[in-house]
Amino acid sequence: MLRRLFLLALAALSPLPASDLTAEAARWWNHVAVLADDRLEGRDTGSPGHLEAARYVAQEFERAGLKPAGTSGYLQAVSFLTRRIDEANSRLALVRAGREHVLKLGEEANFVSRFDLASSVEAPAVFVGYGLHQPDAGHDDLAGADLRGKIAVYLSGGPSSLPGPLRAHAQSWAERWKALREAGAVGTISIANPRTMDVPWSRSAPARLKPSMVLEGAGFDDGTGLSFSAVFNPQHAGLLFEGAPHSFAELLKIADAGKALPSFPLPVTVRARASLDRGKAESHNVAAVLPGNDPKLRTEYVVLSAHLDHVGVGAAIAGDSIYNGAMDNAAGVASLIEIARLLRNPERPLQRSVLLVAVTGEEKGLQGSRYFANRPTVKPESMVANLNLDMYLPIHPLRSIAAPGLNESSLGDQLRAAAEGFGISAHPDPEPDRNLFIRSDQYSFIRRGIPALFFKFGYAPGSPEERLQKEWIKTRYHAPSDDLKQPVDREAAALFNRVIAELTVRVANDPERPRWKPDSFFRRFAP
């Protein structure tokens, strides 16, 4: 009886047609089950499993009545350059007072093989705080630092004086390296703050041996001028600061207080020899369109995106080596398919068109979405908004939605209104230090000036839901246990799909295009 009352109440609130939430949940889960099946081996970018998943999504888009919007039917081929570190022929050392300490790769530090590193480098190191250059916002870690011909060492994060979205943007690789390169640096060493690490070093280190991928083609190289790049295990970062004005432990205390960090030369020289195996690969975005009905607005597009790839097969944990990626992000792609069904509602015809894109290469650095945002299959200026679905975590009932970037554009106001219709609240990102604003595919659209949002199940501080989510990140994120056996609230996912569908309708039918707020830093990217 209570169940029936809940469904009736939901139907009364929902601006979308009332249907059986249980049936919607079952359909959503069926898609997740296909995409996260062991047979697809974790949908690694460019793998046979990923291609099979892409063809499944194309088939489901067609079944949902969507028109193809790729370059070959529903598919858009994306070409990659691959680089894999050959550790047997590589070497990394710190030289101090004539003494050389050879670092243990995989334990103390790792090369970053994403970039086309020089075969050998020897250069002094300089600590540059967070390595952030945002003078307009009153913060510049590079001011006064002599970086000519040197290795810039920085700690992840940023001061609390910078707003969360801007702090995240300043930490993006393209933004940070541009500033460091202009200051004369030839390489980087990054150190994660242990307080904000999602994946412990022991679990992330084995991935160093897998190939990195970057987009092939002009305009996609963010590593121009970079000769060397490495990441340091924070447990061993003290090696860099021996004899320096501040110890690593002291710097962590400053950072954890949200304060600005000092910059200073380090009494150490980096000596590196990097051997890379280079190759090429191809993977696919999947794109489909639901045409709008307004003669003028139908040429504009609300873009819904979700990444299809995961991390494939990796180091075994508890005897399991397949990283299925059920919540990250088969769940988001399944939602794309089901939201498309919800949008085909004759009682509320869409005025703008809706473009749905399942992108590849998110786990390789937002590569597929970057390709689509820069090489779209529609006119670039016709994309008015991006709503991105990535690891929204339906592992408890949906009472609130956390949306990084909520206050940056009018999309935040639309989300609040859409969610309220279901008795759900919307609020900004409660954990800005995790940099979620730039860690998923919405950032590729933001960099092109397109207002964008993405979404997480929210929680109240200190609540059981917060504990559930943090435990999930600790134990299941990028682990084989993100599989089909984990507890999932399927009806909460179906309710989430309704909220995002309602948001999509509101954006598609608003006479005005979404716009950045007057005080948003990201207005400057708008065409």
C-alpha positions as CSV (number, residue, x, y, z in Angstrom):
1,M,0.0,0.0,0.0
2,L,2.8,2.4,0.9
3,R,4.6,1.5,-2.3
4,R,1.5,2.4,-4.3
5,L,1.0,5.7,-2.5
6,F,4.7,6.6,-3.2
7,L,4.2,5.9,-6.9
8,L,1.0,8.0,-7.0
9,A,2.7,10.9,-5.2
10,L,5.6,10.7,-7.6
11,A,3.3,10.7,-10.6
12,A,1.5,13.8,-9.3
13,L,4.8,15.6,-8.9
14,S,6.5,14.4,-12.1
15,P,6.1,16.6,-15.2
16,L,6.8,13.5,-17.2
17,P,4.4,10.7,-17.9
18,A,3.7,8.4,-14.9
19,S,4.9,4.9,-15.5
20,D,6.0,2.1,-13.3
21,L,9.3,3.2,-11.7
22,T,10.1,-0.5,-11.1
23,A,9.9,-1.3,-14.9
24,E,12.1,1.7,-15.7
25,A,14.6,0.6,-13.1
26,A,14.6,-2.9,-14.6
27,R,15.3,-1.6,-18.1
28,W,18.1,0.6,-16.8
29,W,19.7,-2.3,-14.9
30,N,19.5,-4.5,-18.0
31,H,21.7,-2.1,-19.9
32,V,24.1,-1.9,-17.0
33,A,24.3,-5.7,-16.9
34,V,25.2,-5.9,-20.6
35,L,27.8,-3.1,-20.5
36,A,29.5,-4.3,-17.3
37,D,29.5,-8.0,-18.1
38,D,32.9,-9.8,-17.8
39,R,32.7,-10.6,-21.5
40,L,33.5,-7.0,-22.4
41,E,36.6,-7.1,-20.2
42,G,36.2,-3.6,-18.7
43,R,35.6,-1.7,-22.0
44,D,39.1,-0.3,-22.2
45,T,39.5,2.4,-24.9
46,G,40.2,0.9,-28.3
47,S,39.6,-2.7,-27.1
48,P,37.2,-5.3,-28.7
49,G,35.1,-5.0,-25.6
50,H,34.7,-1.3,-26.0
51,L,33.7,-1.7,-29.7
52,E,31.1,-4.3,-28.8
53,A,29.7,-1.9,-26.1
54,A,29.6,0.9,-28.7
55,R,27.7,-1.2,-31.1
56,Y,25.2,-2.2,-28.3
57,V,24.6,1.5,-27.5
58,A,24.1,2.3,-31.1
59,Q,21.6,-0.5,-31.4
60,E,19.7,0.8,-28.3
61,F,19.7,4.4,-29.6
62,E,18.1,3.1,-32.8
63,R,15.6,1.1,-30.8
64,A,14.7,4.2,-28.8
65,G,13.9,6.0,-32.1
66,L,16.9,8.3,-32.3
67,K,18.5,9.2,-35.5
68,P,22.2,8.5,-36.2
69,A,24.5,11.5,-35.5
70,G,28.0,10.0,-36.0
71,T,30.3,10.2,-39.0
72,S,29.5,6.6,-39.9
73,G,25.9,5.9,-38.8
74,Y,25.9,6.2,-35.0
75,L,29.7,5.9,-34.6
76,Q,32.4,8.6,-34.7
77,A,35.9,7.1,-35.1
78,V,38.5,8.7,-32.8
79,S,42.3,8.2,-33.6
80,F,44.8,8.0,-30.8
81,L,48.6,8.0,-30.3
82,T,49.6,5.5,-27.7
83,R,52.7,5.6,-25.4
84,R,53.8,3.0,-22.9
85,I,56.7,3.3,-20.6
86,D,59.4,0.7,-21.1
87,E,60.5,0.5,-17.5
88,A,63.3,-2.0,-18.1
89,N,65.1,0.6,-20.2
90,S,64.1,3.7,-18.2
91,R,65.6,5.2,-15.1
92,L,64.8,8.0,-12.7
93,A,67.1,9.4,-10.0
94,L,67.6,12.3,-7.6
95,V,71.1,13.8,-7.4
96,R,72.0,15.6,-4.2
97,A,75.5,16.9,-3.3
98,G,77.0,14.5,-5.9
99,R,75.2,11.5,-4.6
100,E,72.6,9.7,-6.7
101,H,69.5,8.0,-5.4
102,V,67.9,5.8,-8.0
103,L,64.1,5.8,-7.5
104,K,62.1,2.5,-7.4
105,L,59.6,2.9,-10.3
106,G,56.2,1.8,-9.2
107,E,57.0,2.3,-5.5
108,E,58.6,5.7,-5.1
109,A,57.7,7.5,-8.4
110,N,56.4,6.8,-11.9
111,F,57.0,8.4,-15.3
112,V,53.9,10.0,-16.9
113,S,53.9,8.4,-20.3
114,R,51.0,10.4,-21.7
115,F,53.5,12.9,-23.1
116,D,56.2,12.5,-25.6
117,L,59.1,12.6,-23.1
118,A,62.7,13.3,-24.0
119,S,65.0,10.3,-23.9
120,S,67.1,11.9,-21.3
121,V,66.9,14.9,-19.0
122,E,69.0,16.3,-16.2
123,A,67.7,19.5,-14.5
124,P,67.5,21.1,-11.1
125,A,64.1,21.1,-9.3
126,V,62.1,24.0,-7.9
127,F,59.0,23.6,-5.6
128,V,56.3,25.9,-6.9
129,G,53.5,25.3,-4.3
130,Y,50.4,24.2,-6.1
131,G,51.8,25.4,-9.4
132,L,48.8,27.6,-10.0
133,H,49.0,30.9,-12.0
134,Q,45.8,32.9,-11.5
135,P,46.9,36.5,-10.9
136,D,43.5,37.9,-11.8
137,A,42.1,36.0,-8.8
138,G,44.9,37.1,-6.5
139,H,47.0,33.9,-6.6
140,D,50.2,33.2,-8.4
141,D,52.5,30.4,-7.2
142,L,55.0,31.2,-10.0
143,A,55.6,34.8,-9.1
144,G,59.3,35.3,-8.4
145,A,60.2,31.7,-9.1
146,D,63.2,31.0,-11.4
147,L,62.0,28.1,-13.6
148,R,64.2,28.5,-16.7
149,G,65.4,25.0,-17.6
150,K,64.1,23.5,-14.4
151,I,61.7,20.8,-13.2
152,A,58.6,22.3,-11.5
153,V,57.6,20.2,-8.4
154,Y,54.0,20.9,-7.2
155,L,51.5,19.6,-4.7
156,S,48.0,18.9,-6.0
157,G,45.2,21.2,-4.7
158,G,44.9,24.9,-4.2
159,P,44.2,27.5,-1.6
160,S,40.7,28.0,-0.3
161,S,40.9,31.6,-1.4
162,L,40.1,30.4,-4.9
163,P,36.5,29.3,-5.6
164,G,36.1,25.6,-6.1
165,P,35.4,25.6,-9.9
166,L,38.2,28.1,-10.6
167,R,40.6,26.2,-8.3
168,A,39.8,23.0,-10.3
169,H,40.2,24.7,-13.7
170,A,43.6,26.1,-12.7
171,Q,44.7,22.6,-11.8
172,S,43.8,21.2,-15.2
173,W,46.9,20.0,-17.1
174,A,46.5,22.3,-20.0
175,E,46.1,25.4,-17.8
176,R,48.9,24.5,-15.4
177,W,51.5,23.4,-18.0
178,K,50.8,26.5,-20.1
179,A,51.8,28.7,-17.2
180,L,54.8,26.6,-16.2
181,R,56.1,26.4,-19.8
182,E,55.8,30.1,-20.3
183,A,57.8,30.5,-17.0
184,G,60.6,28.4,-18.6
185,A,60.0,24.9,-17.0
186,V,61.1,21.9,-19.0
187,G,59.3,19.3,-16.9
188,T,57.1,18.5,-13.9
189,I,56.8,16.3,-10.8
190,S,53.4,16.2,-9.2
191,I,52.6,15.0,-5.7
192,A,49.1,14.1,-4.7
193,N,47.8,15.3,-1.3
194,P,47.0,12.0,0.6
195,R,44.0,13.7,2.1
196,T,42.3,14.0,-1.3
197,M,43.5,10.9,-3.1
198,D,40.6,8.8,-4.4
199,V,42.7,5.8,-5.2
200,P,45.6,4.8,-3.0
201,W,49.1,4.6,-4.6
202,S,49.2,0.8,-4.2
203,R,46.1,0.5,-6.4
204,S,46.9,3.1,-9.0
205,A,50.6,2.3,-9.5
206,P,50.1,-0.9,-11.6
207,A,48.2,1.2,-14.2
208,R,51.5,2.9,-15.1
209,L,52.4,0.0,-17.3
210,K,49.3,0.3,-19.5
211,P,49.4,2.5,-22.6
212,S,48.5,6.2,-22.3
213,M,46.5,7.7,-25.1
214,V,46.3,11.2,-26.6
215,L,44.3,12.4,-29.6
216,E,46.0,12.3,-32.9
217,G,45.8,15.5,-35.0
218,A,46.6,19.2,-34.9
219,G,45.4,21.2,-31.9
220,F,45.3,18.4,-29.4
221,D,48.9,18.4,-28.0
222,D,48.9,19.8,-24.4
223,G,52.5,18.7,-23.8
224,T,54.3,21.1,-26.2
225,G,57.7,21.9,-24.7
226,L,57.6,19.2,-22.0
227,S,60.7,17.0,-21.8
228,F,60.0,15.2,-18.5
229,S,57.0,14.4,-16.3
230,A,56.6,12.1,-13.3
231,V,54.3,11.6,-10.3
232,F,55.8,11.0,-6.8
233,N,54.3,8.7,-4.2
234,P,53.4,11.0,-1.3
235,Q,54.7,8.4,1.2
236,H,58.2,9.0,-0.3
237,A,57.9,12.6,-1.2
238,G,60.2,13.5,1.7
239,L,63.1,12.5,-0.5
240,L,62.6,15.6,-2.6
241,F,62.7,18.0,0.4
242,E,65.7,16.8,2.3
243,G,67.7,19.9,3.1
244,A,65.0,22.2,1.8
245,P,63.5,25.2,3.8
246,H,60.3,23.2,4.5
247,S,59.7,19.5,5.0
248,F,57.0,17.7,3.0
249,A,55.1,17.2,6.3
250,E,55.1,20.9,7.0
251,L,53.8,21.7,3.5
252,L,51.0,19.2,3.9
253,K,49.9,21.0,7.1
254,I,49.8,24.3,5.3
255,A,47.8,22.8,2.4
256,D,45.3,21.0,4.6
257,A,44.6,24.4,6.3
258,G,43.7,25.8,2.9
259,K,46.5,28.3,2.8
260,A,48.9,29.4,0.1
261,L,52.2,27.4,-0.1
262,P,55.7,28.8,-0.4
263,S,57.9,28.4,-3.4
264,F,61.6,27.7,-3.2
265,P,64.5,25.9,-5.0
266,L,65.1,22.3,-4.0
267,P,68.6,21.1,-3.3
268,V,68.3,18.3,-5.8
269,T,68.7,17.6,-9.5
270,V,66.5,15.2,-11.4
271,R,68.3,12.8,-13.7
272,A,66.0,10.8,-16.0
273,R,66.1,8.4,-18.9
274,A,62.8,7.5,-20.4
275,S,62.1,4.8,-23.0
276,L,58.6,4.8,-24.6
277,D,56.9,2.3,-26.9
278,R,54.8,4.3,-29.3
279,G,51.8,3.2,-31.4
280,K,48.4,4.1,-32.6
281,A,44.8,3.0,-31.8
282,E,41.2,3.7,-32.7
283,S,38.1,3.9,-30.6
284,H,34.6,5.3,-31.1
285,N,32.2,7.8,-29.8
286,V,28.5,6.9,-30.2
287,A,26.2,9.8,-31.2
288,A,22.4,10.0,-31.8
289,V,19.9,12.8,-32.1
290,L,16.3,13.4,-31.1
291,P,15.2,16.2,-33.4
292,G,13.3,19.2,-31.9
293,N,10.1,20.5,-33.3
294,D,10.5,24.3,-33.3
295,P,11.4,25.5,-36.9
296,K,14.2,27.8,-35.5
297,L,15.3,26.2,-32.2
298,R,15.5,22.7,-33.6
299,T,18.9,23.7,-35.1
300,E,20.3,24.1,-31.6
301,Y,21.3,21.1,-29.4
302,V,21.2,20.2,-25.8
303,V,24.1,17.6,-25.5
304,L,23.7,14.7,-23.1
305,S,26.9,12.8,-22.5
306,A,28.3,9.8,-20.6
307,H,31.6,8.0,-21.0
308,L,31.4,4.4,-22.3
309,D,35.0,3.4,-21.5
310,H,36.4,2.0,-18.3
311,V,40.0,0.8,-17.4
312,G,39.9,-2.7,-18.8
313,V,41.8,-5.6,-17.4
314,G,44.4,-4.9,-14.7
315,A,46.1,-6.1,-11.6
316,A,44.1,-8.7,-9.8
317,I,42.4,-7.8,-6.5
318,A,41.0,-10.7,-4.5
319,G,41.5,-12.9,-7.6
320,D,39.6,-10.6,-10.0
321,S,41.4,-8.8,-12.8
322,I,38.4,-7.4,-14.8
323,Y,37.5,-3.8,-13.9
324,N,33.9,-3.9,-15.0
325,G,33.0,-0.3,-14.4
326,A,29.3,-0.8,-13.5
327,M,28.8,2.5,-11.8
328,D,31.8,4.0,-13.6
329,N,30.2,4.4,-16.1
330,A,27.9,1.7,-17.5
331,A,25.3,3.3,-15.2
332,G,25.6,6.7,-16.9
333,V,25.4,5.2,-20.4
334,A,22.4,3.1,-19.4
335,S,20.8,6.4,-18.2
336,L,21.4,8.0,-21.6
337,I,19.4,5.3,-23.2
338,E,16.5,5.4,-20.8
339,I,16.4,9.2,-20.7
340,A,16.0,9.1,-24.5
341,R,12.9,7.0,-24.0
342,L,11.5,9.4,-21.5
343,L,12.1,12.3,-23.8
344,R,9.9,10.8,-26.6
345,N,6.8,12.2,-25.0
346,P,4.2,13.5,-27.4
347,E,2.6,15.5,-24.6
348,R,5.7,17.6,-24.2
349,P,7.4,18.0,-27.6
350,L,11.0,19.2,-27.6
351,Q,11.7,22.6,-29.2
352,R,15.5,22.2,-29.4
353,S,17.1,19.0,-30.5
354,V,18.8,16.7,-28.0
355,L,22.1,15.2,-29.0
356,L,23.2,12.1,-27.0
357,V,26.8,11.1,-27.0
358,A,28.5,8.1,-25.4
359,V,32.1,9.1,-25.5
360,T,35.3,7.1,-25.4
361,G,38.6,7.7,-23.7
362,E,37.4,9.5,-20.5
363,E,39.7,7.4,-18.4
364,K,42.5,8.4,-20.7
365,G,42.1,12.1,-19.9
366,L,38.6,13.1,-21.3
367,Q,39.9,12.4,-24.8
368,G,36.7,11.3,-26.6
369,S,34.6,14.2,-25.3
370,R,37.4,16.6,-26.1
371,Y,37.4,15.2,-29.7
372,F,33.7,15.6,-30.0
373,A,33.6,19.1,-28.5
374,N,36.3,20.2,-31.0
375,R,35.1,18.0,-33.9
376,P,31.3,17.8,-33.4
377,T,29.0,16.2,-35.9
378,V,26.8,19.3,-35.7
379,K,27.8,23.0,-36.1
380,P,29.9,23.9,-33.0
381,E,28.0,27.0,-32.3
382,S,24.7,25.1,-32.2
383,M,25.6,23.2,-29.0
384,V,23.9,25.3,-26.3
385,A,24.5,23.1,-23.1
386,N,26.0,19.9,-21.9
387,L,24.5,17.7,-19.2
388,N,27.0,15.0,-18.3
389,L,26.3,11.7,-16.5
390,D,29.3,10.1,-14.9
391,M,29.4,7.8,-11.8
392,Y,26.5,9.4,-10.1
393,L,26.4,6.6,-7.6
394,P,22.8,5.3,-7.1
395,I,23.8,3.4,-4.0
396,H,21.2,4.9,-1.7
397,P,17.8,6.7,-2.1
398,L,17.9,9.9,-4.1
399,R,17.1,12.9,-1.8
400,S,19.5,15.5,-3.2
401,I,21.7,16.1,-6.2
402,A,25.2,17.6,-5.9
403,A,26.2,19.4,-9.1
404,P,29.7,20.7,-9.6
405,G,29.4,24.1,-11.3
406,L,25.8,24.6,-10.1
407,N,26.3,28.3,-9.5
408,E,28.3,29.0,-12.7
409,S,25.4,29.2,-15.2
410,S,21.7,29.3,-15.6
411,L,21.7,25.5,-15.9
412,G,21.9,25.5,-12.1
413,D,18.6,27.3,-11.8
414,Q,17.0,24.9,-14.2
415,L,18.3,22.0,-12.2
416,R,16.9,23.3,-9.0
417,A,13.5,23.8,-10.6
418,A,13.5,20.4,-12.2
419,A,14.6,18.6,-9.0
420,E,12.1,20.4,-6.8
421,G,9.3,19.0,-8.9
422,F,10.3,15.6,-7.5
423,G,10.8,16.7,-4.0
424,I,14.6,16.6,-4.5
425,S,17.1,19.4,-3.6
426,A,20.1,20.5,-5.6
427,H,23.3,21.9,-4.2
428,P,26.9,22.7,-5.2
429,D,29.8,20.2,-4.9
430,P,30.4,19.4,-1.2
431,E,34.0,18.3,-1.9
432,P,35.6,20.9,-4.2
433,D,39.1,19.5,-3.2
434,R,38.4,16.4,-5.3
435,N,38.4,18.6,-8.5
436,L,35.3,16.9,-9.9
437,F,34.5,20.0,-11.9
438,I,37.4,19.2,-14.3
439,R,37.5,15.4,-13.9
440,S,34.8,14.3,-16.3
441,D,33.6,15.1,-19.8
442,Q,31.6,18.3,-19.1
443,Y,35.0,20.0,-18.8
444,S,35.6,19.4,-22.5
445,F,32.5,21.4,-23.3
446,I,33.2,24.1,-20.7
447,R,36.6,24.7,-22.4
448,R,34.7,25.4,-25.6
449,G,32.5,28.0,-23.8
450,I,29.4,25.8,-23.5
451,P,27.6,25.9,-20.1
452,A,27.6,22.5,-18.5
453,L,26.7,20.5,-15.5
454,F,27.3,17.0,-14.1
455,F,25.7,15.3,-11.2
456,K,26.2,13.1,-8.1
457,F,23.8,11.7,-5.6
458,G,24.0,14.2,-2.7
459,Y,24.2,13.6,1.0
460,A,24.1,15.5,4.3
461,P,27.4,15.9,6.1
462,G,27.8,13.1,8.7
463,S,24.9,11.1,7.2
464,P,24.9,7.3,6.5
465,E,24.8,8.3,2.7
466,E,28.0,10.2,3.1
467,R,29.7,7.1,4.7
468,L,28.3,4.9,2.0
469,Q,29.7,7.1,-0.8
470,K,33.1,7.5,0.8
471,E,33.4,3.8,1.5
472,W,32.5,3.1,-2.2
473,I,35.2,5.5,-3.4
474,K,37.8,3.9,-1.1
475,T,37.0,0.2,-2.0
476,R,35.3,0.1,-5.4
477,Y,36.4,3.1,-7.4
478,H,38.6,1.8,-10.2
479,A,38.6,-1.6,-8.7
480,P,37.2,-5.0,-9.9
481,S,34.5,-4.7,-7.2
482,D,32.7,-2.0,-9.2
483,D,30.8,-4.9,-10.7
484,L,27.3,-6.3,-11.0
485,K,27.3,-7.9,-7.6
486,Q,27.5,-4.7,-5.6
487,P,24.4,-3.2,-3.9
488,V,22.6,-0.7,-6.1
489,D,19.3,1.2,-5.6
490,R,17.9,0.7,-9.0
491,E,14.7,2.7,-8.4
492,A,16.7,5.6,-7.2
493,A,18.6,5.4,-10.6
494,A,15.2,5.4,-12.4
495,L,14.1,8.5,-10.4
496,F,17.4,10.2,-11.2
497,N,16.7,9.5,-14.9
498,R,13.4,11.3,-14.6
499,V,14.9,14.3,-13.0
500,I,17.6,14.6,-15.7
501,A,14.9,14.1,-18.4
502,E,12.9,16.9,-16.9
503,L,15.9,19.1,-16.8
504,T,16.6,18.3,-20.4
505,V,13.0,19.3,-21.4
506,R,13.3,22.5,-19.5
507,V,16.5,23.5,-21.3
508,A,15.3,22.3,-24.7
509,N,12.1,24.3,-24.4
510,D,13.4,27.5,-22.8
511,P,13.3,30.4,-25.4
512,E,16.6,31.6,-24.1
513,R,19.9,29.7,-24.5
514,P,21.7,28.7,-21.3
515,R,24.2,31.4,-20.2
516,W,27.1,31.8,-17.8
517,K,26.4,33.9,-14.7
518,P,27.7,37.4,-14.9
519,D,30.3,36.7,-12.2
520,S,31.4,33.3,-13.6
521,F,35.1,33.0,-14.5
522,F,34.1,30.7,-17.4
523,R,32.2,33.4,-19.3
524,R,35.6,34.2,-20.9
525,F,35.4,30.9,-22.8
526,A,32.1,31.7,-24.5
527,P,32.4,32.4,-28.2
